[in-house]
Amino acid sequence: MNHPSLHPRTVIKWVLVLAVLAGAVGSASAFFLWALDAVTLVRFGKPWLLYLLPLAGLCVGLLYHLYGESVSGGNNLLIDEIHQPGAGVPRRMAPLILVATLVTHLFGGSAGREGTALQMGGGIAAMLSRWFRLDANGMRILLMAGVAAGFGSIFGTPIAGAVFALEVLVVGRIQYDALVPCFFAAALADWVCRSWGIVHTTYVVAAPKIHDLLDFVLMFKVIIAAVGFGVVSMLFTTLSHRLGDAFKRHIFRPELRPLVGGLLVIGLFHLSGTGDYLGLGVMGNRPEAITLPAMFAPNAIPAGAWAWKLLFTIITLSAGFKGGEVTPLFFIGAALGNAFANVLGAPVDLFAALGFVAIFAGATKTPLASIFLGVELFGAGNGLYLAAACLIANGCSGARGIYLSQRQV
């Protein structure tokens, strides 16, 4: 099967393939989100599970060492396969990342969920490409559609999911040939996920009045904050790569790296004095918990919350635990935006939203997807400020992002 064209038979085949892909990925995302909430609630009820994190890390390390070396590249493997199809994406990618991520969250590792969604989407797409005997170009497009479906359904943002799949491959360039398949897959996967009863977190951000569509004083504050978001994006990326290299350089046995990382996370837990920086960071076990939704209210979180989450996440993921960086980046950005708002005398909800998407833009080098993400999550009323923050943060975040396989223009 070649690139989708207007030939009726080809269109029908691609609609069928993409519908199957979206149904499978949307259902997988729904199960994953349900399971993620379930293991988080178990951890809340049994806080002593954190002290088993090193043992859980050893199990994850052994699992990937024995059965997952071919998929250990994760998101970077998907990007490489889209650029130049080679050995293919192994079938075991989706189940391995699902199990490993749930283990990470059950025992308190600070990780996200987008890595799991993207790899499940890519794994399912690769399997379908073999079933339908797609050629190299067809496989490339279906892998991109799988990434779009995974991102769009896991966050409830299908437009951002489609654009992300197109934009993440090459810094500064979008491959429009897969636009329609990616959008179709992301929109349908999101619908399927919601049809299973999944309710995504909602955020309320006040929109400006009609006569204040562009407040120049507020825009100046946005620019200042956006530079800070870009710098922190670069900090996250740089520390992640360097610590990951340090683990590989000093701990030769890959299964032992997450064991050591688990011990370091326990140490950070005692230093910070709270378990709020463990896990995903979206739900809390008490009303005053430091959570992502709490960052949209004034005086709800400590000013240094973003730095603690950054450290917890970098250690967790650099050591070899699974899950992804994006939701922790949302947490870090929203917390930093909250802090900037209090210092600059700006609206807390708006600046939390700006940080939420701007640090993601800088770390992943996907500013357009980040703008769409902000519009889908927070509404179009603050679109000018969201766009400014994402573009400036991306420009101030350095040349490289968290995905090493991204190519440069």
DOTORDO-786068 format. One record per residue (C-alpha): x, y, z. Coordinates in nm, 4 decimals. Example, Ala and Ser with C-alpha at 12.3 -4.5 7.8 and 13.67 -1.06 7.14 Angstrom:
+----------+----------+----------+
:     east :    north :       up :
+----------+----------+----------+
:   1.2300 :  -0.4500 :   0.7800 :
:   1.3670 :  -0.1060 :   0.7140 :
+----------+----------+----------+
//
This chain:
+----------+----------+----------+
:     east :    north :       up :
+----------+----------+----------+
:   0.0000 :   0.0000 :   0.0000 :
:   0.1483 :   0.3302 :  -0.1042 :
:   0.1018 :   0.6825 :   0.0126 :
:  -0.2677 :   0.7722 :   0.0472 :
:  -0.4098 :   0.9198 :  -0.2733 :
:  -0.7515 :   1.0067 :  -0.4061 :
:  -0.7953 :   0.6672 :  -0.5704 :
:  -1.1153 :   0.5246 :  -0.4099 :
:  -0.9673 :   0.1836 :  -0.3341 :
:  -0.6588 :   0.3359 :  -0.1723 :
:  -0.8676 :   0.5780 :   0.0325 :
:  -1.0931 :   0.2958 :   0.1559 :
:  -0.7915 :   0.0841 :   0.2530 :
:  -0.6300 :   0.3695 :   0.4441 :
:  -0.9524 :   0.4621 :   0.6211 :
:  -0.9842 :   0.0992 :   0.7313 :
:  -0.6229 :   0.0767 :   0.8482 :
:  -0.6388 :   0.4085 :   1.0338 :
:  -0.9729 :   0.3203 :   1.1938 :
:  -0.8316 :  -0.0072 :   1.3255 :
:  -0.5211 :   0.1755 :   1.4475 :
:  -0.7211 :   0.4479 :   1.6214 :
:  -0.9561 :   0.1995 :   1.7837 :
:  -0.6696 :  -0.0079 :   1.9188 :
:  -0.4591 :   0.2869 :   2.0358 :
:  -0.7567 :   0.4716 :   2.1898 :
:  -0.8556 :   0.1577 :   2.3797 :
:  -0.4982 :   0.0973 :   2.4935 :
:  -0.4736 :   0.4584 :   2.6167 :
:  -0.8011 :   0.4231 :   2.8036 :
:  -0.6793 :   0.1086 :   2.9784 :
:  -0.3448 :   0.2688 :   3.0564 :
:  -0.5025 :   0.5827 :   3.2059 :
:  -0.7390 :   0.3710 :   3.4165 :
:  -0.4539 :   0.1493 :   3.5347 :
:  -0.2334 :   0.4507 :   3.6061 :
:  -0.4967 :   0.6008 :   3.8351 :
:  -0.5427 :   0.2620 :   4.0011 :
:  -0.1736 :   0.2082 :   4.0832 :
:  -0.1440 :   0.5706 :   4.2003 :
:  -0.4300 :   0.5187 :   4.4460 :
:  -0.2640 :   0.1996 :   4.5687 :
:   0.0590 :   0.3917 :   4.6294 :
:  -0.1302 :   0.6628 :   4.8169 :
:  -0.2793 :   0.3960 :   5.0442 :
:   0.0527 :   0.2164 :   5.0952 :
:   0.3268 :   0.4814 :   5.1152 :
:   0.5821 :   0.2195 :   5.2199 :
:   0.5849 :   0.0991 :   4.8581 :
:   0.8359 :   0.3772 :   4.7877 :
:   1.1000 :   0.1823 :   4.9787 :
:   1.0614 :  -0.1017 :   4.7285 :
:   1.1377 :   0.1340 :   4.4374 :
:   1.5023 :   0.0156 :   4.4082 :
:   1.3854 :  -0.3471 :   4.3885 :
:   1.1190 :  -0.2472 :   4.1343 :
:   1.3896 :  -0.0675 :   3.9378 :
:   1.6023 :  -0.3809 :   3.9370 :
:   1.3043 :  -0.5759 :   3.7996 :
:   1.2434 :  -0.3168 :   3.5270 :
:   1.6129 :  -0.3183 :   3.4421 :
:   1.6216 :  -0.6979 :   3.4218 :
:   1.3033 :  -0.7048 :   3.2146 :
:   1.4522 :  -0.4755 :   2.9534 :
:   1.7971 :  -0.6337 :   2.9723 :
:   1.6599 :  -0.9829 :   2.9084 :
:   1.3681 :  -0.9104 :   2.6773 :
:   1.3706 :  -0.5473 :   2.5762 :
:   1.7129 :  -0.4508 :   2.4439 :
:   1.5649 :  -0.4176 :   2.0960 :
:   1.3093 :  -0.1613 :   2.2209 :
:   1.5186 :   0.0157 :   2.4830 :
:   1.5511 :   0.3154 :   2.2522 :
:   1.1852 :   0.3965 :   2.3182 :
:   1.0665 :   0.7165 :   2.1524 :
:   1.4019 :   0.7604 :   1.9801 :
:   1.3606 :   0.4181 :   1.8182 :
:   1.0240 :   0.5271 :   1.6792 :
:   1.1709 :   0.8474 :   1.5401 :
:   1.4576 :   0.6551 :   1.3799 :
:   1.2161 :   0.4080 :   1.2200 :
:   1.0030 :   0.6905 :   1.0797 :
:   1.3095 :   0.8581 :   0.9326 :
:   1.4486 :   0.5405 :   0.7827 :
:   1.2586 :   0.2117 :   0.8244 :
:   1.5046 :  -0.0622 :   0.9118 :
:   1.4615 :  -0.3604 :   1.1406 :
:   1.1127 :  -0.2442 :   1.2330 :
:   0.9469 :  -0.1855 :   1.5697 :
:   0.9300 :  -0.5140 :   1.7651 :
:   0.5896 :  -0.6382 :   1.8815 :
:   0.7062 :  -0.6436 :   2.2417 :
:   0.7467 :  -0.2656 :   2.2598 :
:   0.3850 :  -0.1922 :   2.3598 :
:   0.3409 :  -0.4528 :   2.6374 :
:   0.6880 :  -0.3922 :   2.7815 :
:   0.6470 :  -0.0159 :   2.8113 :
:   0.2984 :  -0.0551 :   2.9587 :
:   0.4123 :  -0.2927 :   3.2341 :
:   0.7328 :  -0.1006 :   3.3095 :
:   0.5510 :   0.2338 :   3.3357 :
:   0.2874 :   0.0985 :   3.5727 :
:   0.5628 :  -0.0493 :   3.7902 :
:   0.7430 :   0.2853 :   3.7922 :
:   0.4304 :   0.4689 :   3.9101 :
:   0.3201 :   0.2028 :   4.1588 :
:   0.6441 :   0.2382 :   4.3528 :
:   0.6781 :   0.6162 :   4.3289 :
:   0.9077 :   0.6947 :   4.0377 :
:   0.8600 :   1.0451 :   3.8979 :
:   0.7701 :   0.9859 :   3.5355 :
:   0.5089 :   1.0745 :   3.2770 :
:   0.2771 :   0.8883 :   3.0462 :
:   0.3381 :   1.0202 :   2.6959 :
:   0.6331 :   0.7892 :   2.6354 :
:   0.4082 :   0.4931 :   2.7054 :
:   0.1316 :   0.6290 :   2.4819 :
:   0.3671 :   0.7020 :   2.1926 :
:   0.5349 :   0.3633 :   2.2152 :
:   0.2043 :   0.1796 :   2.2423 :
:   0.0815 :   0.3732 :   1.9388 :
:   0.4000 :   0.3057 :   1.7465 :
:   0.4038 :  -0.0613 :   1.8433 :
:   0.0445 :  -0.1122 :   1.7342 :
:   0.1098 :   0.0784 :   1.4105 :
:   0.4115 :  -0.1390 :   1.3342 :
:   0.2089 :  -0.4547 :   1.3917 :
:  -0.0698 :  -0.3321 :   1.1617 :
:   0.1797 :  -0.2333 :   0.8941 :
:   0.2972 :  -0.5941 :   0.8861 :
:  -0.0582 :  -0.7275 :   0.8794 :
:  -0.1544 :  -0.5021 :   0.5890 :
:   0.1839 :  -0.5493 :   0.4176 :
:   0.2581 :  -0.1807 :   0.3800 :
:   0.5632 :  -0.0650 :   0.1911 :
:   0.8315 :   0.1499 :   0.3568 :
:   0.6513 :   0.4774 :   0.2892 :
:   0.3191 :   0.3387 :   0.4097 :
:   0.4856 :   0.2100 :   0.7262 :
:   0.6406 :   0.5516 :   0.7878 :
:   0.3045 :   0.7244 :   0.7612 :
:   0.1300 :   0.4677 :   0.9801 :
:   0.3988 :   0.5005 :   1.2480 :
:   0.3438 :   0.8765 :   1.2487 :
:  -0.0311 :   0.8203 :   1.2754 :
:   0.0300 :   0.5838 :   1.5678 :
:   0.2333 :   0.8506 :   1.7471 :
:  -0.0423 :   1.1061 :   1.6800 :
:  -0.3109 :   0.8684 :   1.8072 :
:  -0.1132 :   0.7927 :   2.1229 :
:  -0.0437 :   1.1570 :   2.2064 :
:  -0.3919 :   1.2796 :   2.1155 :
:  -0.5759 :   1.0139 :   2.3155 :
:  -0.3556 :   1.0189 :   2.6253 :
:  -0.3960 :   1.3938 :   2.6759 :
:  -0.7326 :   1.4476 :   2.5068 :
:  -0.5740 :   1.6856 :   2.2549 :
:  -0.6096 :   1.5401 :   1.9030 :
:  -0.4985 :   1.8495 :   1.7114 :
:  -0.1813 :   1.8806 :   1.9188 :
:  -0.1274 :   1.5063 :   1.8789 :
:  -0.1408 :   1.5281 :   1.5002 :
:   0.0901 :   1.8297 :   1.4838 :
:   0.3314 :   1.6766 :   1.7361 :
:   0.3720 :   1.3638 :   1.5227 :
:   0.4559 :   1.5820 :   1.2223 :
:   0.6798 :   1.8304 :   1.4034 :
:   0.8843 :   1.6116 :   1.6379 :
:   1.0805 :   1.4350 :   1.3641 :
:   1.2911 :   1.7271 :   1.2369 :
:   1.3593 :   2.0438 :   1.4342 :
:   1.2206 :   2.3358 :   1.2368 :
:   1.0400 :   2.1372 :   0.9680 :
:   0.6982 :   1.9728 :   0.9367 :
:   0.6264 :   1.6820 :   0.7028 :
:   0.2807 :   1.7580 :   0.5707 :
:   0.2413 :   1.4389 :   0.3660 :
:   0.1076 :   1.2587 :   0.6736 :
:  -0.1133 :   1.5419 :   0.8000 :
:  -0.4513 :   1.3895 :   0.7095 :
:  -0.3721 :   1.0374 :   0.8395 :
:  -0.2290 :   1.1787 :   1.1633 :
:  -0.5275 :   1.4045 :   1.2242 :
:  -0.7791 :   1.1296 :   1.1452 :
:  -0.6019 :   0.8797 :   1.3721 :
:  -0.5592 :   1.1277 :   1.6588 :
:  -0.9208 :   1.2494 :   1.6482 :
:  -1.0678 :   0.8997 :   1.6306 :
:  -0.8342 :   0.7592 :   1.8984 :
:  -0.9307 :   1.0445 :   2.1316 :
:  -1.3002 :   0.9718 :   2.0691 :
:  -1.2477 :   0.6001 :   2.1380 :
:  -1.0581 :   0.6739 :   2.4589 :
:  -1.3314 :   0.9049 :   2.5852 :
:  -1.5972 :   0.6507 :   2.4840 :
:  -1.4486 :   0.4116 :   2.7401 :
:  -1.5421 :   0.6635 :   3.0097 :
:  -1.2048 :   0.8336 :   3.0465 :
:  -1.2304 :   1.1903 :   3.1749 :
:  -0.9241 :   1.4085 :   3.1262 :
:  -0.8135 :   1.6712 :   3.3765 :
:  -0.9658 :   2.0105 :   3.3005 :
:  -0.8043 :   2.3472 :   3.3670 :
:  -0.9818 :   2.6821 :   3.3887 :
:  -0.7893 :   2.9859 :   3.2714 :
:  -0.9623 :   3.3226 :   3.2545 :
:  -0.9667 :   3.4777 :   2.9072 :
:  -0.8975 :   3.8508 :   2.8569 :
:  -1.1787 :   4.0966 :   2.8049 :
:  -1.2557 :   4.1933 :   2.4455 :
:  -1.0828 :   4.5317 :   2.4727 :
:  -0.7778 :   4.3735 :   2.6368 :
:  -0.6939 :   4.1150 :   2.3702 :
:  -0.3355 :   4.2401 :   2.3793 :
:  -0.2194 :   4.3989 :   2.7041 :
:   0.1330 :   4.5267 :   2.6356 :
:   0.2341 :   4.5292 :   3.0034 :
:   0.1133 :   4.1729 :   3.0421 :
:   0.2893 :   4.0720 :   2.7192 :
:   0.6153 :   4.2154 :   2.8536 :
:   0.5771 :   3.9964 :   3.1620 :
:   0.4994 :   3.6978 :   2.9398 :
:   0.8224 :   3.7569 :   2.7459 :
:   1.0267 :   3.7685 :   3.0669 :
:   0.8702 :   3.4464 :   3.1905 :
:   0.9094 :   3.2787 :   2.8498 :
:   1.2848 :   3.3361 :   2.8571 :
:   1.2899 :   3.1675 :   3.1974 :
:   1.0835 :   2.8775 :   3.0648 :
:   1.3315 :   2.8334 :   2.7812 :
:   1.6298 :   2.8335 :   3.0159 :
:   1.4686 :   2.5728 :   3.2416 :
:   1.3818 :   2.3640 :   2.9348 :
:   1.7476 :   2.3667 :   2.8382 :
:   1.8451 :   2.2835 :   3.1966 :
:   1.6113 :   1.9835 :   3.1994 :
:   1.7404 :   1.8593 :   2.8640 :
:   2.1075 :   1.9076 :   2.9491 :
:   2.0875 :   1.7448 :   3.2921 :
:   1.8827 :   1.4547 :   3.1553 :
:   2.1380 :   1.3729 :   2.8880 :
:   2.4387 :   1.4198 :   3.1152 :
:   2.2995 :   1.2172 :   3.4035 :
:   2.1911 :   0.9430 :   3.1642 :
:   2.5459 :   0.9315 :   3.0272 :
:   2.6858 :   0.9271 :   3.3821 :
:   2.4712 :   0.6275 :   3.4767 :
:   2.5947 :   0.4405 :   3.1682 :
:   2.9553 :   0.5380 :   3.2258 :
:   2.9749 :   0.4455 :   3.5941 :
:   2.7261 :   0.1575 :   3.6206 :
:   2.8111 :  -0.0976 :   3.3527 :
:   2.5241 :  -0.3350 :   3.4298 :
:   2.2088 :  -0.1714 :   3.2853 :
:   1.9757 :  -0.3565 :   3.5242 :
:   2.1545 :  -0.1978 :   3.8218 :
:   2.1033 :   0.1622 :   3.7063 :
:   1.7350 :   0.1896 :   3.8069 :
:   1.8183 :   0.0218 :   4.1370 :
:   2.0627 :   0.3032 :   4.2143 :
:   1.8140 :   0.5576 :   4.0783 :
:   1.5480 :   0.4240 :   4.3141 :
:   1.7804 :   0.4767 :   4.6107 :
:   1.8461 :   0.8341 :   4.4980 :
:   1.4715 :   0.9037 :   4.4648 :
:   1.4194 :   0.7805 :   4.8226 :
:   1.6947 :   1.0177 :   4.9344 :
:   1.5261 :   1.3083 :   4.7536 :
:   1.1962 :   1.2167 :   4.9164 :
:   1.3500 :   1.2592 :   5.2600 :
:   1.5284 :   1.5813 :   5.1607 :
:   1.2115 :   1.7402 :   5.0219 :
:   0.9957 :   1.6200 :   5.3104 :
:   0.6985 :   1.5349 :   5.0910 :
:   0.5793 :   1.2633 :   4.8556 :
:   0.4075 :   1.5129 :   4.6266 :
:   0.6925 :   1.5002 :   4.3760 :
:   0.6594 :   1.1252 :   4.3293 :
:   0.4552 :   0.9706 :   4.0510 :
:   0.2691 :   1.1640 :   3.7869 :
:   0.1843 :   1.4714 :   3.9945 :
:  -0.1730 :   1.5119 :   3.8712 :
:  -0.3578 :   1.3572 :   4.1674 :
:  -0.2942 :   1.4223 :   4.5355 :
:  -0.3647 :   1.2234 :   4.8505 :
:  -0.4798 :   1.5241 :   5.0525 :
:  -0.6431 :   1.8621 :   4.9787 :
:  -0.3252 :   2.0652 :   5.0224 :
:  -0.1087 :   1.8369 :   4.8053 :
:   0.1226 :   1.9924 :   4.5476 :
:  -0.0462 :   1.8833 :   4.2249 :
:  -0.0651 :   2.0067 :   3.8683 :
:  -0.4227 :   2.1426 :   3.9033 :
:  -0.3267 :   2.3230 :   4.2270 :
:  -0.0745 :   2.5337 :   4.0377 :
:  -0.3519 :   2.7308 :   3.8701 :
:  -0.4527 :   2.8854 :   4.2036 :
:  -0.2533 :   3.1589 :   4.3860 :
:  -0.0435 :   3.0778 :   4.6918 :
:  -0.1155 :   2.7055 :   4.6621 :
:   0.2365 :   2.5681 :   4.6138 :
:   0.5935 :   2.6457 :   4.7264 :
:   0.8046 :   2.8606 :   4.4946 :
:   1.0663 :   2.5871 :   4.4535 :
:   0.8244 :   2.3075 :   4.3595 :
:   0.9404 :   2.3141 :   3.9971 :
:   1.3036 :   2.2481 :   4.0960 :
:   1.2155 :   1.9523 :   4.3161 :
:   1.0056 :   1.7923 :   4.0421 :
:   1.2848 :   1.8500 :   3.7918 :
:   1.5334 :   1.6640 :   4.0119 :
:   1.2968 :   1.3773 :   4.0910 :
:   1.2139 :   1.3304 :   3.7232 :
:   1.5654 :   1.3545 :   3.5836 :
:   1.6958 :   1.0960 :   3.8297 :
:   1.4024 :   0.8601 :   3.7718 :
:   1.4217 :   0.8611 :   3.3931 :
:   1.7993 :   0.8868 :   3.3544 :
:   1.8362 :   0.5756 :   3.5686 :
:   1.6196 :   0.3726 :   3.3328 :
:   1.2675 :   0.3842 :   3.4736 :
:   0.9951 :   0.4135 :   3.2100 :
:   0.7069 :   0.6512 :   3.1452 :
:   0.8141 :   0.9653 :   2.9687 :
:   0.9020 :   1.3257 :   3.0373 :
:   0.6033 :   1.5257 :   2.9187 :
:   0.3651 :   1.5257 :   3.2169 :
:   0.6519 :   1.6059 :   3.4564 :
:   0.7445 :   1.8871 :   3.2168 :
:   0.3863 :   2.0127 :   3.2450 :
:   0.4237 :   2.0028 :   3.6253 :
:   0.7597 :   2.1813 :   3.6183 :
:   0.6350 :   2.4462 :   3.3767 :
:   0.3097 :   2.5160 :   3.5592 :
:   0.4919 :   2.5371 :   3.8939 :
:   0.7508 :   2.7747 :   3.7491 :
:   0.4734 :   2.9805 :   3.5893 :
:   0.3001 :   3.0017 :   3.9265 :
:   0.6235 :   3.1308 :   4.0814 :
:   0.6785 :   3.3850 :   3.8021 :
:   0.3211 :   3.5106 :   3.8385 :
:   0.3695 :   3.5797 :   4.2073 :
:   0.6959 :   3.7658 :   4.1438 :
:   0.5746 :   3.9644 :   3.8413 :
:   0.2246 :   4.0404 :   3.9688 :
:   0.0630 :   3.8534 :   3.6817 :
:  -0.2433 :   3.6240 :   3.6636 :
:  -0.1471 :   3.2935 :   3.8243 :
:  -0.3786 :   3.0778 :   3.6140 :
:  -0.2512 :   3.2282 :   3.2883 :
:   0.1165 :   3.1962 :   3.3781 :
:   0.0713 :   2.8402 :   3.5013 :
:  -0.0823 :   2.7626 :   3.1620 :
:   0.2024 :   2.9395 :   2.9814 :
:   0.4653 :   2.7428 :   3.1703 :
:   0.2710 :   2.4219 :   3.1157 :
:   0.3072 :   2.4441 :   2.7362 :
:   0.6211 :   2.6581 :   2.6992 :
:   0.8598 :   2.4247 :   2.8798 :
:   0.7146 :   2.1377 :   2.6787 :
:   0.7828 :   2.3395 :   2.3622 :
:   1.1432 :   2.4047 :   2.4577 :
:   1.2237 :   2.0532 :   2.5727 :
:   1.0640 :   1.8713 :   2.2778 :
:   1.1390 :   2.1382 :   2.0116 :
:   0.7743 :   2.1327 :   1.9015 :
:   0.6490 :   2.4922 :   1.9399 :
:   0.3524 :   2.4606 :   1.7021 :
:   0.2216 :   2.1454 :   1.8686 :
:   0.2624 :   2.3204 :   2.2035 :
:   0.0548 :   2.6180 :   2.0889 :
:  -0.2237 :   2.3867 :   1.9749 :
:  -0.1932 :   2.1981 :   2.3023 :
:  -0.2433 :   2.5208 :   2.4942 :
:  -0.5434 :   2.6211 :   2.2866 :
:  -0.7074 :   2.2792 :   2.3273 :
:  -0.6482 :   2.2676 :   2.7029 :
:  -0.6918 :   2.6314 :   2.8017 :
:  -0.9026 :   2.7869 :   2.5259 :
:  -0.8203 :   3.0237 :   2.2408 :
:  -0.8818 :   3.3433 :   2.4410 :
:  -0.5185 :   3.3577 :   2.5528 :
:  -0.3814 :   3.2344 :   2.2216 :
:  -0.1504 :   3.5334 :   2.1679 :
:   0.0191 :   3.4835 :   2.5041 :
:   0.0389 :   3.1053 :   2.4615 :
:   0.1982 :   3.1455 :   2.1185 :
:   0.4467 :   3.4054 :   2.2394 :
:   0.5522 :   3.1929 :   2.5357 :
:   0.5989 :   2.8772 :   2.3277 :
:   0.7936 :   3.0454 :   2.0487 :
:   1.0222 :   3.2425 :   2.2806 :
:   1.0839 :   2.9475 :   2.5128 :
:   1.1686 :   2.7299 :   2.2145 :
:   1.4127 :   2.9916 :   2.0888 :
:   1.5833 :   3.0191 :   2.4284 :
:   1.6100 :   2.6461 :   2.4956 :
:   1.9123 :   2.5589 :   2.2860 :
:   1.9480 :   2.3571 :   1.9686 :
:   1.8761 :   2.0093 :   2.1065 :
:   1.5720 :   1.8653 :   2.2794 :
:   1.5065 :   1.5605 :   2.4922 :
:   1.4737 :   1.3316 :   2.1874 :
:   1.8226 :   1.2539 :   2.0613 :
:   1.6942 :   1.1107 :   1.7326 :
:   1.5370 :   1.4403 :   1.6256 :
:   1.7120 :   1.5675 :   1.3161 :
:   1.8202 :   1.9231 :   1.2537 :
:   1.7211 :   2.1217 :   0.9440 :
+----------+----------+----------+
//
